[in-house]
Amino acid sequence: MRALKILTVVMGVMIVVGVVALGVVMTQRLGGLAAGAGGSGTLDEPAGTAIAGIAATADRLAIHLRGGGPDRVVLVDPKTGKQVGEIKLAR
């Protein structure tokens, strides 16, 4: 009977430790997302350029631009806000 009581206490402590660890991991991951989401950046584009659409992937934003020259897709790193690539669309 004594072994059953000890086992019950140990399992209860393990559940509490697991719930606390889960809370810590969730807080860290959500905090990391919130910190990365606040970035800003400026695209150096000519006058008359308009955003036609935006698509997001795991590590890039693809911004479709119209006007101010040929249509193009600009790739931006959302963590830094800097342009990492550009694809010009032929007419």
C-alpha positions as CSV (number, residue, x, y, z in Angstrom):
1,M,0.0,0.0,0.0
2,R,2.8,2.3,0.8
3,A,4.4,1.8,-2.7
4,L,1.1,2.7,-4.3
5,K,1.0,6.0,-2.4
6,I,4.6,6.8,-3.4
7,L,3.8,6.0,-7.0
8,T,0.8,8.2,-7.0
9,V,2.7,11.2,-5.6
10,V,5.6,10.7,-8.1
11,M,3.1,10.6,-11.0
12,G,1.3,13.7,-9.7
13,V,4.6,15.5,-9.5
14,M,5.5,14.4,-13.1
15,I,2.2,15.7,-14.4
16,V,2.8,19.1,-12.7
17,V,6.3,19.3,-14.1
18,G,5.1,18.3,-17.6
19,V,2.4,21.0,-17.6
20,V,4.8,23.7,-16.4
21,A,7.3,22.6,-19.2
22,L,4.6,22.8,-21.8
23,G,3.6,26.3,-20.6
24,V,7.3,27.4,-20.8
25,V,7.7,26.0,-24.3
26,M,4.5,27.6,-25.6
27,T,5.4,31.0,-24.1
28,Q,8.9,30.9,-25.7
29,R,7.5,30.0,-29.1
30,L,4.7,32.5,-29.0
31,G,7.1,35.2,-27.8
32,G,9.4,34.4,-30.7
33,L,6.6,34.8,-33.2
34,A,5.5,38.1,-31.7
35,A,9.0,39.5,-31.7
36,G,9.5,38.6,-35.4
37,A,6.1,39.9,-36.5
38,G,6.8,43.5,-35.5
39,G,9.5,44.1,-38.2
40,S,9.1,46.8,-40.8
41,G,10.8,47.6,-44.1
42,T,10.7,50.0,-47.0
43,L,10.7,48.9,-50.7
44,D,12.6,51.4,-52.8
45,E,10.2,51.4,-55.8
46,P,9.5,54.1,-58.4
47,A,6.5,56.3,-58.3
48,G,3.3,54.7,-59.5
49,T,4.1,51.3,-58.1
50,A,1.2,49.5,-56.4
51,I,1.0,46.2,-54.5
52,A,-1.2,43.8,-56.4
53,G,-0.9,40.9,-54.0
54,I,1.1,39.4,-51.2
55,A,1.8,35.7,-50.4
56,A,3.7,34.3,-47.4
57,T,5.8,31.2,-47.1
58,A,7.7,29.8,-44.1
59,D,10.6,32.3,-44.4
60,R,9.7,34.8,-47.2
61,L,7.1,37.2,-48.3
62,A,6.4,37.4,-52.0
63,I,5.0,40.9,-53.0
64,H,3.5,41.3,-56.5
65,L,4.1,44.8,-57.7
66,R,2.5,46.6,-60.7
67,G,3.3,49.9,-62.3
68,G,6.5,51.9,-62.2
69,G,8.0,49.6,-64.8
70,P,7.4,45.9,-65.6
71,D,5.3,43.9,-63.2
72,R,7.5,42.1,-60.8
73,V,7.6,39.9,-57.6
74,V,9.8,41.1,-54.8
75,L,10.9,38.6,-52.2
76,V,11.3,40.0,-48.7
77,D,12.7,38.4,-45.5
78,P,10.0,39.1,-42.9
79,K,12.4,38.9,-39.9
80,T,14.7,41.6,-41.2
81,G,12.4,43.5,-43.6
82,K,15.0,43.5,-46.3
83,Q,14.6,42.6,-50.0
84,V,16.3,39.3,-50.8
85,G,15.3,38.8,-54.4
86,E,13.2,40.1,-57.3
87,I,11.6,38.4,-60.3
88,K,10.6,40.6,-63.3
89,L,7.6,39.5,-65.3
90,A,7.9,39.8,-69.1
91,R,5.0,41.3,-71.0
